[in-house]
């Protein structure tokens, strides 16, 4: 596998260094290059199911290799894709990955933004071979350390727990708000009611006090009035 990768890289470097300013007349190939989109995918463990010589199902677990991958779709075997990033500053070829069904470039964790200069070449031997068809740029933010917190392990689907989430938006106030909101959403109806009573007790107490004061004033006023009438009548 390593030999294949080395050979692939050498071939790519050869293509990379030739015909950069050539124009391709194969419009279908050019259009295919223009349709390529970059997708950020957090890498994960996966399982491959195959069959042995006896037809029995065999499951093979593959551990994650990267923190994330950049996937290039739709897949076209006539296109060769590679990128140079701003941290390593090395040419990395996109290699087809069976799980993602597309060429991918993998990366480990980085604590500063990583900018990719992406190059798409033709590797169609009978048409525009080695010609540069398109260049792209794609930037991945610095690694979101909050994503590895216990909170995110329990709530992996929250957008702020994505490893590529913009960390400049993750203030301490925002994190506390997330934790509080998530805690409330997991409460039962009674627990939510008690929580709201504890949190907003003054909104409940103040109207009660105002109403109580109002009726106390009314009662006192009524008693004073009744006392004056009684005195005039009987004294």
C-alpha positions, -999 to +999 in steps of 0.1 A: +000+000+000+028+024+009+046+016-025+014+024-044+010+057-025+046+067-032+043+059-069+010+078-070+026+108-054+055+108-079+031+106-108+010+134-094+041+156-089+050+150-126+015+160-137+015+188-113+046+204-128+035+202-165+011+221-187+000+245-160-009+272-185-024+249-212-061+252-222-082+221-224-106+218-253-125+189-238-155+208-225-171+178-208-139+173-188-137+210-180-173+210-168-166+180-146-138+198-129-160+229-124-186+207-106-162+194-080-172+204-045-153+201-013-169+186+018-156+186+053-161+153+070-151+144+106-133+110+102-147+081+122-142+044+128-161+022+103-169-014+095-163-033+063-185-063+056-172-089+032-176-127+026-150-154+029-144-184+006-173-202+021-197-173+017-198-164+054-201-128+063-169-113+077-168-079+096-136-059+097-134-029+119-112+000+106-100+026+131-102+063+122-070+076+105-075+113+106-092+141+126-111+150+094-110+145+057-118+167+027-139+148+003-141+158-034-173+150-052-187+139-076-160+113-083-145+113-118-116+089-125-104+112-153-095+140-127-065+141-105-068+162-074-042+174-049-036+202-025-009+222-007-019+234+028-006+265+046+008+245+076+027+216+061+033+234+027+035+200+010+017+186-020-008+160-008-027+139-034-063+130-029-067+093-027-099+074-034-116+061-002-141+033-003-161+045+027-166+081+013-168+069-023-146+098-034-110+110-034-101+124+000-073+143+017-069+136+054-056+158+082-047+155+118-055+181+145-042+217+140-045+247+163-045+274+137-066+278+105-054+256+077-058+269+041-058+245+012-048+255-023-065+228-044-055+218-079-076+198-103-058+182-133-068+160-162-054+125-161-074+114-192-047+100-214-064+108-247-076+143-238-058+172-221-035+148-201-017+167-174-034+200-180-046+222-150-084+225-152-092+244-121-078+258-088-098+262-056-092+274-020-107+259+011-100+269+047-105+248+078-107+267+112-084+257+141-093+226+160-122+231+184-109+218+217-144+221+232-154+192+209-134+168+231-151+179+263-174+155+283-203+177+273-197+172+236-192+135+241-227+133+255-241+157+229-222+151+197-249+165+174-247+201+187-231+223+161-208+239+186-193+204+192-181+200+157-143+200+155-143+227+128-166+251+146-154+286+148-138+289+182-140+327+183-178+323+189-173+299+218-171+323+248-175+311+283-210+327+284-220+308+253-207+274+267-226+279+299-258+288+280-254+256+259-250+235+290-280+251+307-302+248+276-292+211+271-298+203+308-333+219+306-342+200+274-334+167+291-356+174+321-391+159+327-421+182+328-421+184+366-384+190+368-388+219+342-416+234+363-395+233+395-365+247+377-385+276+363-400+283+397-365+285+413-351+306+385-379+330+380-393+331+416-393+369+417-416+371+386-440+349+405-436+365+439-438+401+429-474+399+414-485+379+444-471+406+467-487+434+447-521+417+447-518+410+485-508+446+492-538+458+471-563+437+490-547+446+524-551+483+515-587+476+504-595+458+536-579+484+558-597+512+539-630+493+541-626+488+579-618+524+585-648+535+564-670+510+583-657+523+616-665+559+607-701+549+597-706+530+629-694+559+650-717+584+633-746+560+637-742+549+672-721+575+690 
